[in-house]
Amino acid sequence: EPGRPGRGGYTLQEALDWNPKAYTKFKKFMHHLIDEHLDTTKCASSQNHALLKIVRDKAVDAFPDLENYSGYWPLNDMIMMRLKYTSGRARQKEAKSGAGKTKTKIKK
């Protein structure tokens, strides 16, 4: 799994073996596209497929080398990692905002 090198996964940056500037440019561009077009409170599997295609197409236009990777796996991994992070943060924020609310118990 990308982004979990300590748990049998790998870092995308090391797997791609791109120079650091190119990887940073790719990462920033992808984060911008994802934040602009997708629902960052949902995981990748819950996204609208047409919007995912828009993000993929724009990324390949900006980074044509992505066509050299089977199934655009770096692109899909970046989307998955970003949405896993943002949806997790949204759930944490929702839990914190709900933490102050107390439920009243019904006495019998």
C-alpha positions as CSV (number, residue, x, y, z in Angstrom):
1,E,0.0,0.0,0.0
2,P,1.4,3.4,-0.9
3,G,2.3,5.8,1.9
4,R,2.8,3.0,4.5
5,P,6.4,2.0,4.3
6,G,6.6,0.7,7.9
7,R,3.6,-1.6,7.3
8,G,4.8,-3.5,4.2
9,G,3.9,-0.7,1.9
10,Y,6.1,1.8,0.0
11,T,6.6,5.5,-0.5
12,L,5.5,6.7,-3.9
13,Q,8.5,9.0,-4.2
14,E,10.9,6.1,-3.8
15,A,8.9,3.8,-6.1
16,L,8.9,6.4,-8.9
17,D,12.5,7.3,-8.4
18,W,11.9,10.8,-9.9
19,N,14.1,13.7,-8.9
20,P,12.8,15.5,-5.8
21,K,11.7,18.6,-7.7
22,A,9.7,16.7,-10.3
23,Y,8.0,14.6,-7.6
24,T,7.2,17.7,-5.5
25,K,5.7,19.4,-8.6
26,F,3.6,16.3,-9.3
27,K,2.4,16.1,-5.7
28,K,1.4,19.7,-5.5
29,F,-0.3,19.6,-8.9
30,M,-2.2,16.5,-7.9
31,H,-3.3,17.9,-4.5
32,H,-4.6,21.0,-6.3
33,L,-6.6,18.9,-8.8
34,I,-8.0,16.6,-6.1
35,D,-9.0,19.5,-3.9
36,E,-10.6,21.3,-6.8
37,H,-12.5,18.5,-8.5
38,L,-13.2,15.8,-5.9
39,D,-15.1,15.5,-2.6
40,T,-12.2,15.4,-0.1
41,T,-14.5,14.1,2.7
42,K,-14.9,10.8,0.8
43,C,-12.4,8.0,0.0
44,A,-11.4,7.2,-3.6
45,S,-13.9,4.4,-4.0
46,S,-16.8,6.8,-3.2
47,Q,-15.9,9.4,-5.8
48,N,-17.8,10.3,-8.9
49,H,-16.1,8.4,-11.7
50,A,-16.5,11.2,-14.2
51,L,-14.7,13.6,-11.8
52,L,-12.0,11.0,-11.3
53,K,-11.5,10.8,-15.1
54,I,-11.2,14.6,-15.3
55,V,-8.5,14.6,-12.6
56,R,-6.7,11.7,-14.4
57,D,-6.9,13.4,-17.8
58,K,-5.6,16.8,-16.5
59,A,-2.8,15.0,-14.7
60,V,-1.7,13.1,-17.8
61,D,-1.9,16.3,-19.9
62,A,0.4,18.0,-17.4
63,F,2.7,15.0,-16.8
64,P,2.7,13.0,-20.1
65,D,5.3,10.5,-18.6
66,L,2.4,9.0,-16.6
67,E,1.4,7.2,-19.8
68,N,4.5,5.0,-19.3
69,Y,3.1,3.5,-16.1
70,S,0.7,0.5,-16.4
71,G,-2.8,1.6,-15.5
72,Y,-1.4,5.0,-14.5
73,W,-0.7,3.5,-11.1
74,P,1.3,6.5,-9.7
75,L,-1.7,8.7,-10.4
76,N,-4.2,6.3,-8.8
77,D,-1.9,5.9,-5.8
78,M,-1.6,9.6,-5.3
79,I,-5.4,10.1,-5.5
80,M,-5.9,7.3,-3.1
81,M,-3.3,8.6,-0.6
82,R,-4.6,12.2,-0.8
83,L,-8.3,11.2,-0.3
84,K,-7.4,8.8,2.5
85,Y,-5.7,11.7,4.3
86,T,-8.4,14.3,3.6
87,S,-11.4,12.0,4.4
88,G,-9.7,10.9,7.6
89,R,-9.1,14.5,8.6
90,A,-12.8,15.3,7.8
91,R,-14.0,12.4,10.0
92,Q,-11.7,13.6,12.9
93,K,-13.0,17.1,12.6
94,E,-16.6,15.8,12.6
95,A,-15.9,13.6,15.6
96,K,-14.4,16.6,17.5
97,S,-17.3,18.9,16.7
98,G,-19.7,16.2,17.9
99,A,-17.7,15.4,21.0
100,G,-19.0,18.4,22.9
101,K,-22.6,17.3,22.4
102,T,-24.0,15.0,25.1
103,K,-26.7,12.5,24.6
104,T,-29.4,12.5,27.2
105,K,-30.3,9.2,28.6
106,I,-33.9,8.2,28.9
107,K,-34.9,7.1,32.3
108,K,-37.4,4.2,32.6
